[in-house]
Amino acid sequence: MRSTIKNLLLATIILSINACKCKSDKKQNGAVYVYSFEKANPATTADSKKMITQYMGIANPHELTVSGDENIAYYVDDADLNITFEQDLNTGNFEFSKITRAYLDNDALKLPSEQEAQKIAQDFLKSNGIAVKNNAEIRLVHSGGIRSQSIVNGRQAGPIIDKVRTLTYGRVIDGMPVIGVGSKIIVQVGDKGQVLALTRKWRELELTSKKEVNAEEMISLKEAEELAKRQIATEFGANASFEITGSQKSYYDGNGNILQPVWAFNTVVKLSGQDRNIQPIKYLCIIPMLKNSPEPIKLTTVDPKAKDMIRDIRSDSIRTNVKDTVGKE
């Protein structure tokens, strides 16, 4: 049961990363649509190696490992396991990090302000040709970071030191937030404005594919609530109690071929039996809005970069608190 709970928490965390702090578009008439993503040109490991040189300054990276099933290329530096790069060769989505332990142990760091970090992030995306095409779709979800705190003389806590500014961007389509493992950009800015890490999971929409969903094709809010109750009972056990604290129409990007509308329910789940001592769990329950969903929603997909992020959805906004193994903000 505890293993199941862990996986569910990870799924909940992942779904929330891409949501944004935005109010509904007043011009929206309640219509929802299904979109297809633009077809991406498949990348190669040679492309990935060029990106490693471009973004990480590694002149001659060694060969990358490619997973057979998912076609994802991985790079880990021989000298430091904290220096990593990976790219989905199917979509071009990629991420890198050069935040080393030695960097985090350095107390003589000069970080930009929050506003300066945002400008640095935007300039970095533009100068490298990886900014999104439609600025109206992107929103800053959260500005947080990594902090550390030492223990002085083994007794008292030392000062809290900011190490990295973390900027998380999400997507808005038709005035509704996009949730799921896709449609997110995370930029981590460090000492003297250096971009130390980047996650870019963003594919452009094929706007000509936009297709309105008819009312008879949709699951109503009441029907979705019943399905949410069944899903929670299945995932957490029939004896678990829960409360639905909010609901919202959203879009879902699961790194598949389409963007589809969903119902998102913010719930608080209380466990019973041997797990009753576990604190109530905030669980984002996702129900497809279409009766015949064109693509399955994979709620238990695990994104390693999302393990330490916890979300909270509201009808008007979604807040994301970022937690790091070194410290928290």
ZADO-1210 file (C-alpha; in nm, 4 decimals, padded with zeros to 6 digits):
<atoms>
<atom x="00.0000" y="00.0000" z="00.0000" code="MET" pos="1"/>
<atom x="00.2797" y="00.2410" z="00.0934" code="ARG" pos="2"/>
<atom x="00.4504" y="00.1804" z="-00.2408" code="SER" pos="3"/>
<atom x="00.1219" y="00.2523" z="-00.4180" code="THR" pos="4"/>
<atom x="00.0810" y="00.5739" z="-00.2202" code="ILE" pos="5"/>
<atom x="00.4330" y="00.6843" z="-00.3148" code="LYS" pos="6"/>
<atom x="00.3632" y="00.6327" z="-00.6836" code="ASN" pos="7"/>
<atom x="00.0338" y="00.8169" z="-00.6586" code="LEU" pos="8"/>
<atom x="00.1991" y="01.1109" z="-00.4888" code="LEU" pos="9"/>
<atom x="00.4555" y="01.1279" z="-00.7667" code="LEU" pos="10"/>
<atom x="00.1784" y="01.1211" z="-01.0246" code="ALA" pos="11"/>
<atom x="-00.0038" y="01.3999" z="-00.8434" code="THR" pos="12"/>
<atom x="00.3134" y="01.6065" z="-00.8250" code="ILE" pos="13"/>
<atom x="00.3854" y="01.5661" z="-01.1965" code="ILE" pos="14"/>
<atom x="00.0402" y="01.6724" z="-01.3042" code="LEU" pos="15"/>
<atom x="00.0697" y="01.9963" z="-01.1158" code="SER" pos="16"/>
<atom x="00.4034" y="02.1289" z="-01.2352" code="ILE" pos="17"/>
<atom x="00.2742" y="02.2806" z="-01.5554" code="ASN" pos="18"/>
<atom x="-00.0258" y="02.4600" z="-01.4073" code="ALA" pos="19"/>
<atom x="-00.0121" y="02.8374" z="-01.3901" code="CYS" pos="20"/>
<atom x="-00.1285" y="03.1226" z="-01.1757" code="LYS" pos="21"/>
<atom x="-00.3954" y="03.2627" z="-01.4003" code="CYS" pos="22"/>
<atom x="-00.7575" y="03.3637" z="-01.3892" code="LYS" pos="23"/>
<atom x="-01.0039" y="03.2337" z="-01.6414" code="SER" pos="24"/>
<atom x="-01.0291" y="03.4292" z="-01.9637" code="ASP" pos="25"/>
<atom x="-01.3464" y="03.6371" z="-01.9442" code="LYS" pos="26"/>
<atom x="-01.3915" y="03.5976" z="-02.3185" code="LYS" pos="27"/>
<atom x="-01.4018" y="03.2201" z="-02.2877" code="GLN" pos="28"/>
<atom x="-01.7484" y="03.0866" z="-02.3688" code="ASN" pos="29"/>
<atom x="-01.7015" y="02.7502" z="-02.2001" code="GLY" pos="30"/>
<atom x="-01.6020" y="02.5738" z="-02.5205" code="ALA" pos="31"/>
<atom x="-01.3168" y="02.3236" z="-02.5060" code="VAL" pos="32"/>
<atom x="-01.1118" y="02.1754" z="-02.7854" code="TYR" pos="33"/>
<atom x="-00.8799" y="01.8938" z="-02.8821" code="VAL" pos="34"/>
<atom x="-00.5474" y="01.9942" z="-03.0356" code="TYR" pos="35"/>
<atom x="-00.2675" y="01.8034" z="-03.2037" code="SER" pos="36"/>
<atom x="00.0965" y="01.8946" z="-03.1563" code="PHE" pos="37"/>
<atom x="00.3205" y="01.9887" z="-03.4436" code="GLU" pos="38"/>
<atom x="00.5226" y="01.6986" z="-03.5787" code="LYS" pos="39"/>
<atom x="00.8798" y="01.7219" z="-03.4563" code="ALA" pos="40"/>
<atom x="01.1816" y="01.6203" z="-03.6601" code="ASN" pos="41"/>
<atom x="01.3441" y="01.3249" z="-03.4807" code="PRO" pos="42"/>
<atom x="01.6710" y="01.4161" z="-03.3095" code="ALA" pos="43"/>
<atom x="01.9908" y="01.2097" z="-03.3069" code="THR" pos="44"/>
<atom x="02.2591" y="01.1573" z="-03.0459" code="THR" pos="45"/>
<atom x="02.4815" y="01.3790" z="-03.2613" code="ALA" pos="46"/>
<atom x="02.2272" y="01.6574" z="-03.2096" code="ASP" pos="47"/>
<atom x="02.2286" y="01.5871" z="-02.8357" code="SER" pos="48"/>
<atom x="02.6075" y="01.6080" z="-02.8188" code="LYS" pos="49"/>
<atom x="02.6017" y="01.9477" z="-02.9910" code="LYS" pos="50"/>
<atom x="02.3524" y="02.0667" z="-02.7294" code="MET" pos="51"/>
<atom x="02.5742" y="01.9395" z="-02.4477" code="ILE" pos="52"/>
<atom x="02.8567" y="02.1511" z="-02.5871" code="THR" pos="53"/>
<atom x="02.6273" y="02.4500" z="-02.6414" code="GLN" pos="54"/>
<atom x="02.4563" y="02.4533" z="-02.3024" code="TYR" pos="55"/>
<atom x="02.7103" y="02.2882" z="-02.0735" code="MET" pos="56"/>
<atom x="03.0418" y="02.3873" z="-02.2268" code="GLY" pos="57"/>
<atom x="03.1651" y="02.0290" z="-02.2633" code="ILE" pos="58"/>
<atom x="03.3720" y="02.0271" z="-02.5815" code="ALA" pos="59"/>
<atom x="03.3886" y="01.6539" z="-02.6518" code="ASN" pos="60"/>
<atom x="03.1158" y="01.4679" z="-02.4627" code="PRO" pos="61"/>
<atom x="03.1406" y="01.0903" z="-02.4628" code="HIS" pos="62"/>
<atom x="02.8789" y="00.8725" z="-02.6298" code="GLU" pos="63"/>
<atom x="02.5256" y="00.8848" z="-02.4924" code="LEU" pos="64"/>
<atom x="02.3161" y="00.5942" z="-02.3715" code="THR" pos="65"/>
<atom x="01.9825" y="00.5553" z="-02.5504" code="VAL" pos="66"/>
<atom x="01.6886" y="00.3728" z="-02.3940" code="SER" pos="67"/>
<atom x="01.5459" y="00.1252" z="-02.6416" code="GLY" pos="68"/>
<atom x="01.1772" y="00.1613" z="-02.5599" code="ASP" pos="69"/>
<atom x="01.1431" y="00.5358" z="-02.5032" code="GLU" pos="70"/>
<atom x="01.4215" y="00.6538" z="-02.7356" code="ASN" pos="71"/>
<atom x="01.5627" y="00.8898" z="-02.4742" code="ILE" pos="72"/>
<atom x="01.9325" y="00.9759" z="-02.4838" code="ALA" pos="73"/>
<atom x="02.1174" y="01.0083" z="-02.1507" code="TYR" pos="74"/>
<atom x="02.4517" y="01.1648" z="-02.0647" code="TYR" pos="75"/>
<atom x="02.6286" y="01.1564" z="-01.7269" code="VAL" pos="76"/>
<atom x="02.9695" y="01.3176" z="-01.6918" code="ASP" pos="77"/>
<atom x="03.2543" y="01.0808" z="-01.6062" code="ASP" pos="78"/>
<atom x="03.4054" y="01.3157" z="-01.3500" code="ALA" pos="79"/>
<atom x="03.0857" y="01.4306" z="-01.1764" code="ASP" pos="80"/>
<atom x="02.7576" y="01.2383" z="-01.1673" code="LEU" pos="81"/>
<atom x="02.5693" y="01.5619" z="-01.0975" code="ASN" pos="82"/>
<atom x="02.6439" y="01.6885" z="-01.4484" code="ILE" pos="83"/>
<atom x="02.3705" y="01.5371" z="-01.6639" code="THR" pos="84"/>
<atom x="02.1813" y="01.5777" z="-01.9896" code="PHE" pos="85"/>
<atom x="01.8900" y="01.3907" z="-02.1426" code="GLU" pos="86"/>
<atom x="01.6816" y="01.4332" z="-02.4542" code="GLN" pos="87"/>
<atom x="01.3705" y="01.2706" z="-02.5922" code="ASP" pos="88"/>
<atom x="01.4844" y="01.1966" z="-02.9461" code="LEU" pos="89"/>
<atom x="01.1226" y="01.1656" z="-03.0595" code="ASN" pos="90"/>
<atom x="01.0068" y="01.5120" z="-02.9537" code="THR" pos="91"/>
<atom x="01.3291" y="01.7061" z="-02.9012" code="GLY" pos="92"/>
<atom x="01.2376" y="01.7829" z="-02.5382" code="ASN" pos="93"/>
<atom x="01.5515" y="01.8039" z="-02.3259" code="PHE" pos="94"/>
<atom x="01.6944" y="01.8910" z="-01.9883" code="GLU" pos="95"/>
<atom x="02.0377" y="01.9459" z="-01.8416" code="PHE" pos="96"/>
<atom x="02.1916" y="02.0215" z="-01.5056" code="SER" pos="97"/>
<atom x="02.5376" y="02.1216" z="-01.3928" code="LYS" pos="98"/>
<atom x="02.4461" y="02.1946" z="-01.0319" code="ILE" pos="99"/>
<atom x="02.7232" y="02.0088" z="-00.8550" code="THR" pos="100"/>
<atom x="02.7693" y="01.9363" z="-00.4872" code="ARG" pos="101"/>
<atom x="03.0802" y="02.1535" z="-00.4925" code="ALA" pos="102"/>
<atom x="02.8696" y="02.4419" z="-00.6223" code="TYR" pos="103"/>
<atom x="02.6091" y="02.3980" z="-00.3492" code="LEU" pos="104"/>
<atom x="02.8817" y="02.3853" z="-00.0844" code="ASP" pos="105"/>
<atom x="03.0156" y="02.7219" z="-00.1983" code="ASN" pos="106"/>
<atom x="02.8945" y="03.0001" z="00.0300" code="ASP" pos="107"/>
<atom x="03.0533" y="03.2830" z="-00.1712" code="ALA" pos="108"/>
<atom x="02.7775" y="03.3028" z="-00.4314" code="LEU" pos="109"/>
<atom x="02.6208" y="03.6116" z="-00.5822" code="LYS" pos="110"/>
<atom x="02.2681" y="03.5445" z="-00.7022" code="LEU" pos="111"/>
<atom x="02.0588" y="03.7800" z="-00.9143" code="PRO" pos="112"/>
<atom x="01.7340" y="03.9126" z="-00.7725" code="SER" pos="113"/>
<atom x="01.4092" y="03.7379" z="-00.8592" code="GLU" pos="114"/>
<atom x="01.3322" y="03.9969" z="-01.1291" code="GLN" pos="115"/>
<atom x="01.6852" y="03.9782" z="-01.2695" code="GLU" pos="116"/>
<atom x="01.6640" y="03.5978" z="-01.2794" code="ALA" pos="117"/>
<atom x="01.3442" y="03.6167" z="-01.4836" code="GLN" pos="118"/>
<atom x="01.5108" y="03.8420" z="-01.7392" code="LYS" pos="119"/>
<atom x="01.8156" y="03.6151" z="-01.7520" code="ILE" pos="120"/>
<atom x="01.5917" y="03.3135" z="-01.8108" code="ALA" pos="121"/>
<atom x="01.3968" y="03.4862" z="-02.0891" code="GLN" pos="122"/>
<atom x="01.7147" y="03.6128" z="-02.2567" code="ASP" pos="123"/>
<atom x="01.8687" y="03.2651" z="-02.2373" code="PHE" pos="124"/>
<atom x="01.5704" y="03.1046" z="-02.4093" code="LEU" pos="125"/>
<atom x="01.5621" y="03.3702" z="-02.6817" code="LYS" pos="126"/>
<atom x="01.9357" y="03.3785" z="-02.7510" code="SER" pos="127"/>
<atom x="01.9463" y="03.0011" z="-02.7881" code="ASN" pos="128"/>
<atom x="01.6422" y="02.9862" z="-03.0134" code="GLY" pos="129"/>
<atom x="01.4314" y="02.7829" z="-02.7730" code="ILE" pos="130"/>
<atom x="01.1763" y="03.0433" z="-02.6617" code="ALA" pos="131"/>
<atom x="00.8118" y="02.9498" z="-02.7183" code="VAL" pos="132"/>
<atom x="00.6478" y="03.0837" z="-03.0341" code="LYS" pos="133"/>
<atom x="00.3376" y="03.2262" z="-02.8656" code="ASN" pos="134"/>
<atom x="00.4178" y="03.4326" z="-02.5561" code="ASN" pos="135"/>
<atom x="00.0462" y="03.4439" z="-02.4682" code="ALA" pos="136"/>
<atom x="00.0640" y="03.0734" z="-02.3820" code="GLU" pos="137"/>
<atom x="00.3426" y="03.0891" z="-02.1239" code="ILE" pos="138"/>
<atom x="00.3076" y="03.1953" z="-01.7601" code="ARG" pos="139"/>
<atom x="00.5436" y="03.2060" z="-01.4643" code="LEU" pos="140"/>
<atom x="00.4016" y="02.9479" z="-01.2228" code="VAL" pos="141"/>
<atom x="00.6444" y="02.9798" z="-00.9386" code="HIS" pos="142"/>
<atom x="00.9672" y="03.1509" z="-00.8399" code="SER" pos="143"/>
<atom x="01.1531" y="02.9557" z="-00.5761" code="GLY" pos="144"/>
<atom x="01.4941" y="02.8032" z="-00.5476" code="GLY" pos="145"/>
<atom x="01.7460" y="02.5978" z="-00.3538" code="ILE" pos="146"/>
<atom x="01.8666" y="02.7007" z="-00.0109" code="ARG" pos="147"/>
<atom x="02.1104" y="02.5509" z="00.2356" code="SER" pos="148"/>
<atom x="02.1574" y="02.5844" z="00.6081" code="GLN" pos="149"/>
<atom x="02.4513" y="02.4531" z="00.8071" code="SER" pos="150"/>
<atom x="02.4787" y="02.3570" z="01.1724" code="ILE" pos="151"/>
<atom x="02.7259" y="02.5690" z="01.3684" code="VAL" pos="152"/>
<atom x="02.9383" y="02.3838" z="01.6255" code="ASN" pos="153"/>
<atom x="02.7031" y="02.0915" z="01.5975" code="GLY" pos="154"/>
<atom x="02.4387" y="02.2774" z="01.7955" code="ARG" pos="155"/>
<atom x="02.2725" y="02.5766" z="01.6398" code="GLN" pos="156"/>
<atom x="02.1443" y="02.6439" z="01.2916" code="ALA" pos="157"/>
<atom x="02.3538" y="02.8694" z="01.0761" code="GLY" pos="158"/>
<atom x="02.2270" y="03.1295" z="00.8304" code="PRO" pos="159"/>
<atom x="02.0035" y="03.0268" z="00.5397" code="ILE" pos="160"/>
<atom x="02.1880" y="03.0815" z="00.2122" code="ILE" pos="161"/>
<atom x="02.0236" y="03.1002" z="-00.1290" code="ASP" pos="162"/>
<atom x="02.2074" y="02.8876" z="-00.3838" code="LYS" pos="163"/>
<atom x="01.9886" y="02.8864" z="-00.6952" code="VAL" pos="164"/>
<atom x="01.6862" y="03.0768" z="-00.8274" code="ARG" pos="165"/>
<atom x="01.4321" y="02.8372" z="-00.9777" code="THR" pos="166"/>
<atom x="01.1751" y="02.9685" z="-01.2262" code="LEU" pos="167"/>
<atom x="00.8937" y="02.7359" z="-01.3298" code="THR" pos="168"/>
<atom x="00.6845" y="02.8262" z="-01.6333" code="TYR" pos="169"/>
<atom x="00.3553" y="02.6648" z="-01.7328" code="GLY" pos="170"/>
<atom x="00.1114" y="02.6901" z="-02.0200" code="ARG" pos="171"/>
<atom x="-00.2329" y="02.8434" z="-02.0704" code="VAL" pos="172"/>
<atom x="-00.4611" y="02.7519" z="-02.3617" code="ILE" pos="173"/>
<atom x="-00.8071" y="02.9066" z="-02.4103" code="ASP" pos="174"/>
<atom x="-00.7743" y="03.0671" z="-02.0669" code="GLY" pos="175"/>
<atom x="-00.7267" y="02.7248" z="-01.9024" code="MET" pos="176"/>
<atom x="-00.4087" y="02.5841" z="-01.7428" code="PRO" pos="177"/>
<atom x="-00.2286" y="02.2915" z="-01.9030" code="VAL" pos="178"/>
<atom x="-00.1303" y="02.0138" z="-01.6625" code="ILE" pos="179"/>
<atom x="00.0645" y="01.6936" z="-01.7175" code="GLY" pos="180"/>
<atom x="00.4259" y="01.5958" z="-01.7740" code="VAL" pos="181"/>
<atom x="00.4588" y="01.8176" z="-02.0830" code="GLY" pos="182"/>
<atom x="00.4228" y="02.1928" z="-02.1420" code="SER" pos="183"/>
<atom x="00.6695" y="02.3151" z="-01.8827" code="LYS" pos="184"/>
<atom x="00.9952" y="02.5065" z="-01.8764" code="ILE" pos="185"/>
<atom x="01.2097" y="02.5200" z="-01.5626" code="ILE" pos="186"/>
<atom x="01.5162" y="02.7465" z="-01.5525" code="VAL" pos="187"/>
<atom x="01.7624" y="02.7455" z="-01.2629" code="GLN" pos="188"/>
<atom x="01.9833" y="03.0514" z="-01.2357" code="VAL" pos="189"/>
<atom x="02.2887" y="03.0599" z="-01.0119" code="GLY" pos="190"/>
<atom x="02.6020" y="03.2539" z="-00.9269" code="ASP" pos="191"/>
<atom x="02.6427" y="03.5765" z="-01.1254" code="LYS" pos="192"/>
<atom x="02.3398" y="03.4937" z="-01.3401" code="GLY" pos="193"/>
<atom x="02.4687" y="03.1669" z="-01.4841" code="GLN" pos="194"/>
<atom x="02.1988" y="02.9294" z="-01.6120" code="VAL" pos="195"/>
<atom x="02.2878" y="02.6073" z="-01.4304" code="LEU" pos="196"/>
<atom x="01.9961" y="02.3856" z="-01.5285" code="ALA" pos="197"/>
<atom x="01.7078" y="02.3811" z="-01.7708" code="LEU" pos="198"/>
<atom x="01.4092" y="02.1581" z="-01.8353" code="THR" pos="199"/>
<atom x="01.2316" y="02.2299" z="-02.1627" code="ARG" pos="200"/>
<atom x="00.9278" y="02.0157" z="-02.2368" code="LYS" pos="201"/>
<atom x="00.7326" y="02.2215" z="-02.4836" code="TRP" pos="202"/>
<atom x="00.5897" y="02.1381" z="-02.8259" code="ARG" pos="203"/>
<atom x="00.4016" y="02.3855" z="-03.0388" code="GLU" pos="204"/>
<atom x="00.0359" y="02.3246" z="-03.1163" code="LEU" pos="205"/>
<atom x="-00.0848" y="02.2607" z="-03.4694" code="GLU" pos="206"/>
<atom x="-00.3523" y="02.5295" z="-03.4601" code="LEU" pos="207"/>
<atom x="-00.5259" y="02.4039" z="-03.7744" code="THR" pos="208"/>
<atom x="-00.6012" y="02.0826" z="-03.5842" code="SER" pos="209"/>
<atom x="-00.8196" y="02.2655" z="-03.3302" code="LYS" pos="210"/>
<atom x="-01.1491" y="02.0775" z="-03.2970" code="LYS" pos="211"/>
<atom x="-01.4324" y="02.1843" z="-03.0694" code="GLU" pos="212"/>
<atom x="-01.5795" y="01.9206" z="-02.8406" code="VAL" pos="213"/>
<atom x="-01.9569" y="01.8909" z="-02.8662" code="ASN" pos="214"/>
<atom x="-02.1679" y="01.8742" z="-02.5494" code="ALA" pos="215"/>
<atom x="-02.2813" y="01.5182" z="-02.6233" code="GLU" pos="216"/>
<atom x="-01.9166" y="01.4078" z="-02.6363" code="GLU" pos="217"/>
<atom x="-01.8403" y="01.5416" z="-02.2891" code="MET" pos="218"/>
<atom x="-01.8646" y="01.3999" z="-01.9389" code="ILE" pos="219"/>
<atom x="-02.0536" y="01.6407" z="-01.7137" code="SER" pos="220"/>
<atom x="-01.9035" y="01.7791" z="-01.3937" code="LEU" pos="221"/>
<atom x="-02.1395" y="01.5612" z="-01.1871" code="LYS" pos="222"/>
<atom x="-02.0422" y="01.2487" z="-01.3797" code="GLU" pos="223"/>
<atom x="-01.6750" y="01.3403" z="-01.3457" code="ALA" pos="224"/>
<atom x="-01.7129" y="01.3729" z="-00.9678" code="GLU" pos="225"/>
<atom x="-01.8517" y="01.0194" z="-00.9489" code="GLU" pos="226"/>
<atom x="-01.5628" y="00.8916" z="-01.1588" code="LEU" pos="227"/>
<atom x="-01.3203" y="01.0804" z="-00.9332" code="ALA" pos="228"/>
<atom x="-01.4675" y="00.9096" z="-00.6269" code="LYS" pos="229"/>
<atom x="-01.4240" y="00.5686" z="-00.7889" code="ARG" pos="230"/>
<atom x="-01.0692" y="00.6494" z="-00.8928" code="GLN" pos="231"/>
<atom x="-00.9701" y="00.7586" z="-00.5423" code="ILE" pos="232"/>
<atom x="-01.1306" y="00.4478" z="-00.3902" code="ALA" pos="233"/>
<atom x="-00.9403" y="00.2296" z="-00.6355" code="THR" pos="234"/>
<atom x="-00.6079" y="00.4004" z="-00.5772" code="GLU" pos="235"/>
<atom x="-00.6218" y="00.4536" z="-00.2003" code="PHE" pos="236"/>
<atom x="-00.8593" y="00.1793" z="-00.0884" code="GLY" pos="237"/>
<atom x="-01.2338" y="00.1644" z="-00.0306" code="ALA" pos="238"/>
<atom x="-01.1970" y="00.2693" z="00.3345" code="ASN" pos="239"/>
<atom x="-01.0100" y="00.5896" z="00.2580" code="ALA" pos="240"/>
<atom x="-01.2096" y="00.9062" z="00.3152" code="SER" pos="241"/>
<atom x="-01.1664" y="01.2163" z="00.1041" code="PHE" pos="242"/>
<atom x="-01.2948" y="01.5643" z="00.0373" code="GLU" pos="243"/>
<atom x="-01.3138" y="01.7424" z="-00.2965" code="ILE" pos="244"/>
<atom x="-01.2024" y="02.0984" z="-00.2240" code="THR" pos="245"/>
<atom x="-01.2101" y="02.2393" z="-00.5758" code="GLY" pos="246"/>
<atom x="-01.2563" y="02.1580" z="-00.9435" code="SER" pos="247"/>
<atom x="-01.1434" y="02.3183" z="-01.2655" code="GLN" pos="248"/>
<atom x="-01.1486" y="02.2643" z="-01.6397" code="LYS" pos="249"/>
<atom x="-00.7957" y="02.2137" z="-01.7669" code="SER" pos="250"/>
<atom x="-00.6006" y="02.0787" z="-02.0601" code="TYR" pos="251"/>
<atom x="-00.3755" y="01.7761" z="-02.0291" code="TYR" pos="252"/>
<atom x="-00.0364" y="01.7274" z="-02.1953" code="ASP" pos="253"/>
<atom x="00.0929" y="01.3794" z="-02.1274" code="GLY" pos="254"/>
<atom x="00.3708" y="01.3957" z="-02.3869" code="ASN" pos="255"/>
<atom x="00.1457" y="01.2145" z="-02.6319" code="GLY" pos="256"/>
<atom x="00.0158" y="01.3308" z="-02.9666" code="ASN" pos="257"/>
<atom x="-00.2714" y="01.5490" z="-02.8496" code="ILE" pos="258"/>
<atom x="-00.3756" y="01.8123" z="-02.5984" code="LEU" pos="259"/>
<atom x="-00.7144" y="01.7203" z="-02.4517" code="GLN" pos="260"/>
<atom x="-00.9566" y="01.8762" z="-02.1999" code="PRO" pos="261"/>
<atom x="-00.9912" y="01.7227" z="-01.8541" code="VAL" pos="262"/>
<atom x="-01.1622" y="01.7807" z="-01.5218" code="TRP" pos="263"/>
<atom x="-00.9100" y="01.8492" z="-01.2430" code="ALA" pos="264"/>
<atom x="-01.0266" y="01.7865" z="-00.8851" code="PHE" pos="265"/>
<atom x="-00.8281" y="01.9059" z="-00.5885" code="ASN" pos="266"/>
<atom x="-00.8865" y="01.6522" z="-00.3109" code="THR" pos="267"/>
<atom x="-00.7630" y="01.5739" z="00.0383" code="VAL" pos="268"/>
<atom x="-00.7421" y="01.2011" z="00.1111" code="VAL" pos="269"/>
<atom x="-00.7306" y="01.0499" z="00.4600" code="LYS" pos="270"/>
<atom x="-00.6128" y="00.6898" z="00.4842" code="LEU" pos="271"/>
<atom x="-00.7341" y="00.4189" z="00.7169" code="SER" pos="272"/>
<atom x="-00.6026" y="00.0934" z="00.8628" code="GLY" pos="273"/>
<atom x="-00.2257" y="00.0591" z="00.8963" code="GLN" pos="274"/>
<atom x="-00.1764" y="00.3811" z="00.7011" code="ASP" pos="275"/>
<atom x="-00.4070" y="00.5954" z="00.9162" code="ARG" pos="276"/>
<atom x="-00.1110" y="00.7690" z="01.0834" code="ASN" pos="277"/>
<atom x="00.0002" y="00.9144" z="00.7500" code="ILE" pos="278"/>
<atom x="-00.0870" y="01.2823" z="00.7155" code="GLN" pos="279"/>
<atom x="-00.3795" y="01.3663" z="00.4836" code="PRO" pos="280"/>
<atom x="-00.2660" y="01.3627" z="00.1221" code="ILE" pos="281"/>
<atom x="-00.3361" y="01.6410" z="-00.1255" code="LYS" pos="282"/>
<atom x="-00.4216" y="01.4551" z="-00.4445" code="TYR" pos="283"/>
<atom x="-00.4940" y="01.6075" z="-00.7844" code="LEU" pos="284"/>
<atom x="-00.7484" y="01.3756" z="-00.9450" code="CYS" pos="285"/>
<atom x="-00.7684" y="01.3984" z="-01.3248" code="ILE" pos="286"/>
<atom x="-01.0703" y="01.2772" z="-01.5218" code="ILE" pos="287"/>
<atom x="-01.0850" y="01.2932" z="-01.9043" code="PRO" pos="288"/>
<atom x="-01.3584" y="01.5303" z="-02.0189" code="MET" pos="289"/>
<atom x="-01.4330" y="01.3291" z="-02.3324" code="LEU" pos="290"/>
<atom x="-01.6460" y="01.0171" z="-02.3024" code="LYS" pos="291"/>
<atom x="-01.4190" y="00.8516" z="-02.5556" code="ASN" pos="292"/>
<atom x="-01.0802" y="00.9942" z="-02.4690" code="SER" pos="293"/>
<atom x="-00.8624" y="00.9986" z="-02.7821" code="PRO" pos="294"/>
<atom x="-00.5541" y="00.9190" z="-02.5756" code="GLU" pos="295"/>
<atom x="-00.5166" y="00.7512" z="-02.2345" code="PRO" pos="296"/>
<atom x="-00.4123" y="00.9643" z="-01.9403" code="ILE" pos="297"/>
<atom x="-00.1120" y="00.8059" z="-01.7708" code="LYS" pos="298"/>
<atom x="-00.1466" y="00.9217" z="-01.4133" code="LEU" pos="299"/>
<atom x="00.1388" y="00.7109" z="-01.2757" code="THR" pos="300"/>
<atom x="00.4113" y="00.8312" z="-01.5114" code="THR" pos="301"/>
<atom x="00.7149" y="00.9179" z="-01.2990" code="VAL" pos="302"/>
<atom x="00.9212" y="01.2268" z="-01.3766" code="ASP" pos="303"/>
<atom x="01.2384" y="01.2195" z="-01.1584" code="PRO" pos="304"/>
<atom x="01.2699" y="01.5981" z="-01.1692" code="LYS" pos="305"/>
<atom x="00.9255" y="01.6301" z="-01.0113" code="ALA" pos="306"/>
<atom x="00.9780" y="01.4140" z="-00.7039" code="LYS" pos="307"/>
<atom x="01.0277" y="01.7020" z="-00.4638" code="ASP" pos="308"/>
<atom x="00.7489" y="01.9288" z="-00.5864" code="MET" pos="309"/>
<atom x="00.4074" y="01.9556" z="-00.4225" code="ILE" pos="310"/>
<atom x="00.1108" y="02.1285" z="-00.5778" code="ARG" pos="311"/>
<atom x="-00.2166" y="02.2860" z="-00.4838" code="ASP" pos="312"/>
<atom x="-00.4838" y="02.3743" z="-00.7381" code="ILE" pos="313"/>
<atom x="-00.7499" y="02.6420" z="-00.6956" code="ARG" pos="314"/>
<atom x="-01.0266" y="02.7594" z="-00.9235" code="SER" pos="315"/>
<atom x="-00.8378" y="03.0822" z="-00.9868" code="ASP" pos="316"/>
<atom x="-00.4788" y="02.9753" z="-00.9410" code="SER" pos="317"/>
<atom x="-00.2342" y="02.6952" z="-00.8780" code="ILE" pos="318"/>
<atom x="00.0517" y="02.7380" z="-00.6394" code="ARG" pos="319"/>
<atom x="00.3655" y="02.5265" z="-00.6462" code="THR" pos="320"/>
<atom x="00.6047" y="02.4918" z="-00.3541" code="ASN" pos="321"/>
<atom x="00.9513" y="02.3766" z="-00.4455" code="VAL" pos="322"/>
<atom x="01.1490" y="02.1580" z="-00.2075" code="LYS" pos="323"/>
<atom x="01.5075" y="02.0459" z="-00.2495" code="ASP" pos="324"/>
<atom x="01.7138" y="01.7839" z="-00.0746" code="THR" pos="325"/>
<atom x="01.9622" y="02.0538" z="00.0264" code="VAL" pos="326"/>
<atom x="01.6997" y="02.2885" z="00.1629" code="GLY" pos="327"/>
<atom x="01.3638" y="02.4354" z="00.0876" code="LYS" pos="328"/>
<atom x="01.1922" y="02.7586" z="00.0031" code="GLU" pos="329"/>
</atoms>
